[in-house]
């Protein structure tokens, strides 16, 4: 949302105001101004052309902006074929001076003004051929002054990107799986520690299944850490992550059963933990032979697996939702009156 000061500025220079920006022709060029926290960005929609063909223009524009970085508190800028973007932390009065400077500089370089399409560079046949194309997603919006034909090109190209978009980054499968396994084992250690701490075993009431909820920690850690380390997901990695999650979760519950039973023998039977640990093979075997321990192991494993996979699906689903929202670009075209 734009500030009241920027809204007043827009009226004073004949620009139009929207919720997230002001735009219009100023100094002969079509400009859009947006605000974000303590900075403002002006985007000049103009045809500059290919950087290889018009190298001198690019050099002149870049040098002109670099010369006033400190004067106008410029923190970032970019020059491409149909737009010059400058970001500044300057106060609004100084920011306006910067816009005047940019407009004058572009005019001196010989860059086409708002009477030319910013995409193809052709002179508008008449005012009715002008279109303002707005590209907007969840994070940002951009406006371009173009002709009718180029407006359709923007709409079609965006549709193709939405339908056939692919992940730009390369998936680092090996690195991701390594860190995912380590994260899963960390979650398993927490799971087993909680079981030991509470002394859960097959002879307790329904409370013994409470630690199974920590299966969600394993599933969440595995899928989240993988994405951070690998960069992205694929069908192959998701299948492998599902297997890793299942194996680690069952292993965590089994270790938890063993440690919980050792705690039970210590507190209820007076058998010192050192003695139980010395007879560890027998204690481990009892998880499958004891009529109380076996049901706890089976049912608890199922509950823990459900929690783990629910967490895995939730974390992955949240990631996909954010990814889709951030990549989705809505295109709107309006005729200039």
C-alpha positions in Angstrom: 0.0 0.0 0.0 1.3 3.4 -1.0 1.8 6.2 1.6 -0.3 9.3 1.7 2.7 11.4 0.8 3.3 9.4 -2.4 -0.4 9.7 -3.3 -0.2 13.5 -2.9 3.0 13.4 -5.1 1.2 11.4 -7.8 -1.6 14.0 -8.0 0.9 16.9 -8.1 2.6 15.4 -11.2 -0.5 14.0 -12.9 0.1 10.3 -12.2 -2.6 7.8 -11.3 -2.7 6.1 -7.9 -3.4 2.4 -7.2 -3.2 0.4 -4.0 0.4 -0.7 -4.5 1.8 2.0 -6.9 1.5 5.3 -8.8 2.0 5.5 -12.5 1.8 7.7 -15.5 3.7 9.8 -18.0 6.2 12.2 -16.3 9.0 14.0 -18.1 7.9 12.4 -21.3 8.4 8.9 -20.0 6.0 6.3 -18.7 6.9 5.6 -15.0 5.8 3.5 -12.2 6.7 4.2 -8.5 6.3 1.7 -5.8 7.1 1.8 -2.0 8.5 -0.9 0.2 9.4 -0.2 3.8 11.9 2.7 3.7 12.7 2.7 0.0 11.0 3.6 -3.2 11.5 2.3 -6.7 10.9 4.0 -10.0 10.6 1.9 -13.2 10.8 3.7 -16.5 9.1 1.7 -19.2 11.0 2.6 -22.4 12.6 0.8 -25.4 16.4 0.6 -25.1 17.0 -2.3 -27.4 19.4 -5.2 -27.4 22.5 -4.7 -25.2 24.8 -6.0 -28.0 23.3 -3.7 -30.6 23.0 -0.6 -28.4 26.1 -1.0 -26.2 26.8 2.7 -26.0 23.3 3.5 -24.7 23.7 0.9 -21.9 27.1 2.3 -21.0 25.8 5.8 -20.9 22.8 5.0 -18.7 24.8 2.9 -16.3 27.5 5.5 -15.9 24.9 8.3 -15.4 23.2 6.3 -12.6 26.5 5.4 -11.0 27.5 9.0 -10.9 24.6 9.9 -8.6 24.4 6.8 -6.3 25.3 8.8 -3.2 23.5 12.0 -4.2 20.1 10.2 -4.4 20.8 7.4 -1.9 20.4 4.8 -4.7 20.7 1.2 -3.3 20.1 -0.7 -6.5 19.4 -0.2 -10.2 18.9 -2.3 -13.3 18.8 -1.6 -17.1 17.3 -4.0 -19.6 15.8 -3.9 -23.0 12.5 -2.2 -22.1 12.9 -0.8 -18.6 15.2 1.2 -16.3 14.7 0.6 -12.6 16.2 2.6 -9.8 15.7 2.0 -6.1 16.4 4.7 -3.5 16.1 5.4 0.2 16.0 9.2 -0.4 13.2 11.4 1.0 10.3 12.1 -1.4 11.5 15.6 -2.3 15.0 14.2 -3.2 13.4 11.2 -4.9 11.5 13.5 -7.2 14.8 15.2 -8.1 16.1 11.8 -8.9 13.2 11.1 -11.2 13.7 14.4 -13.0 17.4 13.5 -13.4 16.6 10.1 -14.8 14.1 11.5 -17.3 16.5 14.2 -18.5 19.3 11.7 -18.7 17.3 9.2 -20.8 16.2 12.1 -23.1 19.8 13.2 -23.6 20.8 9.6 -24.5 18.1 9.5 -27.1 15.9 6.8 -25.6 12.4 6.6 -27.0 9.7 8.3 -24.9 6.1 7.4 -24.2 5.2 7.9 -27.8 6.9 4.6 -28.6 6.1 1.0 -27.5 8.5 -0.1 -24.8 8.7 -3.6 -26.1 9.1 -3.4 -29.9 10.1 0.3 -30.1 7.6 1.2 -32.8 5.9 4.6 -32.8 2.3 4.4 -31.7 0.0 4.8 -34.7 -2.4 6.8 -32.5 -3.4 7.1 -28.9 -5.9 4.3 -29.1 -3.2 1.8 -29.7 -1.6 2.4 -26.3 -1.9 -0.3 -23.7 -0.8 -0.5 -20.1 0.2 -4.1 -19.2 0.4 -4.9 -15.5 2.3 -8.0 -14.4 1.5 -8.8 -10.8 2.3 -11.6 -8.4 2.2 -11.9 -4.6 5.4 -10.0 -4.1 5.6 -7.4 -6.8 4.0 -5.7 -9.8 5.4 -4.1 -13.0 3.7 -1.9 -15.6 4.7 -1.4 -19.2 3.4 1.0 -21.8 3.1 -1.1 -25.0 1.2 -1.3 -28.3 -1.8 -3.7 -28.7 0.2 -6.4 -30.4 2.9 -6.5 -27.7 0.2 -6.5 -25.0 -1.0 -9.8 -26.4 2.5 -11.1 -26.5 2.9 -10.4 -22.8 -0.3 -12.2 -22.0 0.5 -15.2 -24.2 4.1 -15.5 -22.9 2.9 -15.4 -19.3 0.4 -18.1 -20.0 3.1 -20.4 -21.4 5.3 -19.8 -18.4 2.4 -20.8 -16.1 1.7 -23.9 -18.0 5.2 -25.1 -18.8 7.2 -23.5 -16.0 10.1 -25.5 -14.6 12.4 -25.2 -11.6 15.4 -23.1 -12.5 17.7 -24.4 -9.9 19.4 -27.8 -10.2 18.4 -30.4 -7.6 21.4 -31.6 -5.5 20.0 -35.1 -4.8 23.0 -36.6 -3.0 23.6 -33.7 -0.7 19.9 -33.3 0.1 19.5 -37.0 1.0 22.6 -36.9 3.2 21.3 -34.0 5.2 17.8 -35.4 5.2 19.0 -38.6 6.8 21.0 -36.7 9.4 17.9 -34.6 10.2 15.8 -37.7 10.4 18.2 -39.3 12.8 18.2 -36.2 14.9 14.4 -36.3 15.1 14.7 -40.1 15.9 17.0 -39.3 18.8 14.6 -36.8 20.2 11.8 -39.3 19.8 13.7 -42.1 21.6 14.8 -39.7 24.4 11.2 -38.7 25.1 10.2 -42.3 25.3 13.0 -43.0 27.8 12.2 -39.8 29.7 8.5 -40.9 30.1 9.3 -44.5 30.5 6.6 -45.6 28.1 6.0 -49.3 27.6 3.4 -51.8 26.7 2.1 -52.0 30.3 1.0 -48.4 30.6 -2.4 -46.8 29.8 -3.2 -44.9 26.6 -0.7 -42.2 27.6 2.1 -44.5 26.3 1.2 -43.5 22.7 1.8 -39.8 23.4 5.5 -39.8 22.2 4.3 -41.2 18.9 3.3 -37.6 18.0 7.0 -36.9 17.8 6.9 -38.8 14.5 5.7 -35.6 13.0 9.1 -34.0 13.9 10.9 -36.7 11.9 8.7 -36.2 8.8 9.0 -32.4 9.0 12.7 -32.4 9.5 13.4 -34.9 6.7 11.4 -33.0 4.0 12.3 -29.5 5.1 16.1 -30.1 5.5 16.2 -31.9 2.2 14.7 -28.9 0.4 17.1 -26.5 2.0 20.1 -28.6 1.1 19.0 -29.8 -2.3 17.3 -26.7 -3.5 14.1 -28.3 -4.8 12.1 -31.5 -4.9 11.5 -34.0 -7.7 9.3 -37.1 -7.9 12.3 -39.3 -7.4 13.5 -37.4 -4.3 10.0 -37.4 -2.8 9.7 -41.2 -3.1 13.1 -41.7 -1.5 12.2 -39.2 1.3 9.0 -41.1 2.0 11.1 -44.3 2.4 13.6 -42.6 4.6 10.9 -41.1 6.7 9.2 -44.5 7.2 12.4 -46.4 8.0 13.7 -43.8 10.4 10.3 -43.4 12.1 9.9 -47.1 12.8 13.5 -47.3 14.0 12.9 -44.3 16.3 9.8 -46.0 17.8 11.6 -49.3 18.3 14.5 -47.6 20.1 11.9 -45.7 22.1 10.2 -49.0 23.1 13.6 -50.4 24.2 14.6 -47.4 26.2 11.1 -46.9 27.7 11.1 -50.6 28.8 14.5 -50.2 30.4 13.2 -47.2 32.3 10.2 -49.3 33.3 12.4 -52.1 34.6 14.3 -49.6 36.6 11.4 -47.7 38.2 8.9 -50.6 38.6 11.1 -53.7 39.0 14.1 -52.2 40.7 16.4 -53.4 38.1 19.3 -51.0 37.6 19.7 -49.5 34.1 23.2 -50.8 34.0 21.9 -54.4 34.4 19.2 -53.8 31.8 21.8 -52.4 29.3 24.0 -55.4 29.9 21.1 -57.6 28.9 20.2 -55.3 26.0 19.9 -58.1 23.4 17.2 -59.8 25.5 15.4 -56.5 26.1 15.4 -55.8 22.3 14.1 -59.3 21.6 11.3 -58.8 24.2 9.8 -56.1 22.0 8.7 -58.8 19.6 8.0 -61.7 22.1 6.4 -60.0 25.1 2.5 -60.0 24.7 2.4 -56.4 26.0 5.4 -54.9 24.2 4.6 -56.3 20.8 1.2 -54.6 20.4 2.7 -51.3 21.7 5.5 -51.6 19.1 3.0 -52.3 16.2 0.3 -49.8 17.1 2.8 -47.2 18.1 4.7 -47.6 14.8 1.5 -47.1 12.9 0.6 -43.9 14.8 4.1 -42.5 14.5 4.1 -43.2 10.8 0.8 -41.5 10.3 2.1 -38.4 12.2 5.4 -38.4 10.2 3.7 -38.6 6.8 1.1 -36.0 7.7 3.9 -33.6 8.7 5.8 -34.5 5.5 2.8 -33.8 3.3 2.0 -30.6 5.2 5.5 -29.2 4.9 5.8 -30.1 1.2 2.3 -28.8 0.5 3.1 -25.5 2.2 6.2 -25.2 0.1 4.3 -25.9 -3.1 1.6 -23.4 -2.3 4.1 -20.6 -1.6 6.0 -21.6 -4.7 2.9 -21.5 -6.9 1.7 -18.1 -5.4 5.1 -16.5 -5.8 5.5 -17.7 -9.4 2.0 -17.0 -10.6 1.9 -13.7 -12.5 -1.5 -12.2 -13.2 -1.6 -10.1 -16.4 -4.0 -7.3 -16.9 -4.3 -5.0 -19.9 -6.0 -1.7 -20.0 -6.4 0.8 -22.8 -5.0 4.2 -22.3 -7.7 6.8 -22.4 
